[in-house]
Amino acid sequence: MGYVSELFNLEGKVALLTGGGGVLAGAIGEGLAKAGVKIVFADINKERAEEAANLVCSLGGEAIGIGSNVLDMASLEASRDDILKKYSGIDILLNAAGGNMPGATIPPEKNIFDLDISDMDKVSDLNFKGTVLPSMVFGKQMSIQETGGNIINISSMAAMQAITRVVGYSAAKAAVSNFTMWLAMEMAMKFEGKIRVNAIAPGFFIGNQNRALLTNPDGSFTERGQKVISKTPMGRFGEAHELVGAVLYLVSDAAGFVTGVVLPVDGGFSIFSGV
Ligand SMILES: NC(=O)c1ccc[n+]([C@@H]2O[C@H](COP(=O)([O-])OP(=O)(O)OC[C@H]3O[C@@H](n4cnc5c(N)ncnc54)[C@H](O)[C@@H]3O)[C@@H](O)[C@H]2O)c1
């Protein structure tokens, strides 16, 4: 095996992807499978997880899809037990379940005093608690495995700068970034550095949740879509497969001394003043 192949070698590892029926987890799972990783797509929507697994299998990879709820400890523990009947360990956890909700956003004609607190709680729970609970269940498994493991969280541009409308989602993703640092420290200090924890912060990728906000049915940009493009030095939206390299790097030995970082994959959005 060549030097680079050895450094990035993930052959035979097992990865669990929460939100596995989603756009970004699907693309990341496909990429990891091409690198020889066995993929478990876990989603509250079991059919979507199975569809993602079928696609990976049709491309020659190894994958299964399961139903699992990131907000339900018993459901996560049952998923862990099922996976351990098939595989000897869980090497990679990608916390990709997440997203926004209309009531937790402030549209232009409203203001902060109109915020629906119950929707704010739901968004906060899904993005933040939905990262904490799987990290506890699968992180514990990593702590008892000799080989340790890697946890990857998904933060957002909204955690770094104020973005209009998305008040609840932004706060929850800021919590995910902070938790990434905290858990990285905790795992490194309590488990001899054998568990690393990092996050990616995607810029703007067209997905199920933001397609209508950013693009018109004819494919042109909405006003908001155009604003995003204007603040992205690379002048385009990201393609989901462009997240694969960052994840591959973070979970491989190439990043063996890297823990607690939040890596933007954003075409320069986060470093550009807009001027
Ligand atoms: N698309 C983007 O531009 C973008 C940018 C930054 C961050 N993100 C984040 O990346 C992650 C994935 O985004 P996406 O665009 O692929 O979203 P998506 O809506 O396509 O996928 C999210 C998946 O999570 C699943 N899910 C919802 N609740 C769940 C629960 N309780 N338990 C298990 N699964 C549950 C959904 O069924 C869905 O399949 C999210 O955390 C999102 O906030 C996306």
Ligand as a Chemical Component Dictionary entry (heavy atoms), coordinates in Angstrom:
data_LIG
# 
_chem_comp.id                   LIG 
_chem_comp.type                 NON-POLYMER 
_chem_comp.pdbx_formal_charge   0 
_chem_comp.three_letter_code    LIG 
# 
loop_
_chem_comp_atom.comp_id 
_chem_comp_atom.atom_id 
_chem_comp_atom.alt_atom_id 
_chem_comp_atom.type_symbol 
_chem_comp_atom.charge 
_chem_comp_atom.model_Cartn_x 
_chem_comp_atom.model_Cartn_y 
_chem_comp_atom.model_Cartn_z 
_chem_comp_atom.pdbx_ordinal 
LIG N1  N1  N 0  -27.998 21.159 3.530  1  
LIG C1  C1  C 0  -27.258 22.164 4.011  2  
LIG O1  O1  O 0  -26.953 23.148 3.310  3  
LIG C2  C2  C 0  -26.716 22.080 5.407  4  
LIG C3  C3  C 0  -25.826 23.084 5.805  5  
LIG C4  C4  C 0  -25.293 23.029 7.101  6  
LIG C5  C5  C 0  -25.646 22.005 7.953  7  
LIG N2  N2  N 1  -26.541 21.053 7.545  8  
LIG C6  C6  C 0  -26.854 20.001 8.503  9  
LIG O2  O2  O 0  -26.478 18.751 7.962  10 
LIG C7  C7  C 0  -27.324 17.736 8.495  11 
LIG C8  C8  C 0  -27.975 16.966 7.354  12 
LIG O3  O3  O 0  -28.670 17.888 6.536  13 
LIG P1  P1  P 0  -29.457 17.474 5.205  14 
LIG O4  O4  O 0  -29.498 18.680 4.335  15 
LIG O5  O5  O -1 -28.881 16.208 4.672  16 
LIG O6  O6  O 0  -30.919 17.260 5.808  17 
LIG P2  P2  P 0  -32.056 16.193 5.410  18 
LIG O7  O7  O 0  -33.355 16.793 5.838  19 
LIG O8  O8  O 0  -31.920 15.758 3.988  20 
LIG O9  O9  O 0  -31.713 14.950 6.358  21 
LIG C9  C9  C 0  -31.986 14.916 7.729  22 
LIG C10 C10 C 0  -32.452 13.514 8.090  23 
LIG O10 O10 O 0  -32.610 13.429 9.501  24 
LIG C11 C11 C 0  -33.703 12.573 9.743  25 
LIG N3  N3  N 0  -34.235 12.787 11.097 26 
LIG C12 C12 C 0  -35.058 13.783 11.522 27 
LIG N4  N4  N 0  -35.366 13.603 12.815 28 
LIG C13 C13 C 0  -34.719 12.482 13.229 29 
LIG C14 C14 C 0  -34.661 11.771 14.460 30 
LIG N5  N5  N 0  -35.311 12.209 15.550 31 
LIG N6  N6  N 0  -33.891 10.662 14.514 32 
LIG C15 C15 C 0  -33.231 10.205 13.425 33 
LIG N7  N7  N 0  -33.263 10.824 12.231 34 
LIG C16 C16 C 0  -34.000 11.949 12.129 35 
LIG C17 C17 C 0  -34.722 12.916 8.664  36 
LIG O11 O11 O 0  -35.674 11.873 8.481  37 
LIG C18 C18 C 0  -33.811 13.136 7.455  38 
LIG O12 O12 O 0  -33.684 11.952 6.679  39 
LIG C19 C19 C 0  -28.327 18.466 9.398  40 
LIG O13 O13 O 0  -27.816 18.474 10.720 41 
LIG C20 C20 C 0  -28.330 19.866 8.859  42 
LIG O14 O14 O 0  -28.739 20.785 9.819  43 
LIG C21 C21 C 0  -27.081 21.070 6.285  44 
# 
loop_
_chem_comp_bond.comp_id 
_chem_comp_bond.atom_id_1 
_chem_comp_bond.atom_id_2 
_chem_comp_bond.value_order 
_chem_comp_bond.pdbx_ordinal 
LIG N1  C1  SING 1  
LIG C1  O1  DOUB 2  
LIG C1  C2  SING 3  
LIG C2  C3  SING 4  
LIG C2  C21 DOUB 5  
LIG C3  C4  DOUB 6  
LIG C4  C5  SING 7  
LIG C5  N2  DOUB 8  
LIG N2  C6  SING 9  
LIG N2  C21 SING 10 
LIG C6  O2  SING 11 
LIG C6  C20 SING 12 
LIG O2  C7  SING 13 
LIG C7  C8  SING 14 
LIG C7  C19 SING 15 
LIG C8  O3  SING 16 
LIG O3  P1  SING 17 
LIG P1  O4  DOUB 18 
LIG P1  O5  SING 19 
LIG P1  O6  SING 20 
LIG O6  P2  SING 21 
LIG P2  O7  DOUB 22 
LIG P2  O8  SING 23 
LIG P2  O9  SING 24 
LIG O9  C9  SING 25 
LIG C9  C10 SING 26 
LIG C10 O10 SING 27 
LIG C10 C18 SING 28 
LIG O10 C11 SING 29 
LIG C11 N3  SING 30 
LIG C11 C17 SING 31 
LIG N3  C12 SING 32 
LIG N3  C16 SING 33 
LIG C12 N4  DOUB 34 
LIG N4  C13 SING 35 
LIG C13 C14 SING 36 
LIG C13 C16 DOUB 37 
LIG C14 N5  SING 38 
LIG C14 N6  DOUB 39 
LIG N6  C15 SING 40 
LIG C15 N7  DOUB 41 
LIG N7  C16 SING 42 
LIG C17 O11 SING 43 
LIG C17 C18 SING 44 
LIG C18 O12 SING 45 
LIG C19 O13 SING 46 
LIG C19 C20 SING 47 
LIG C20 O14 SING 48 
# 
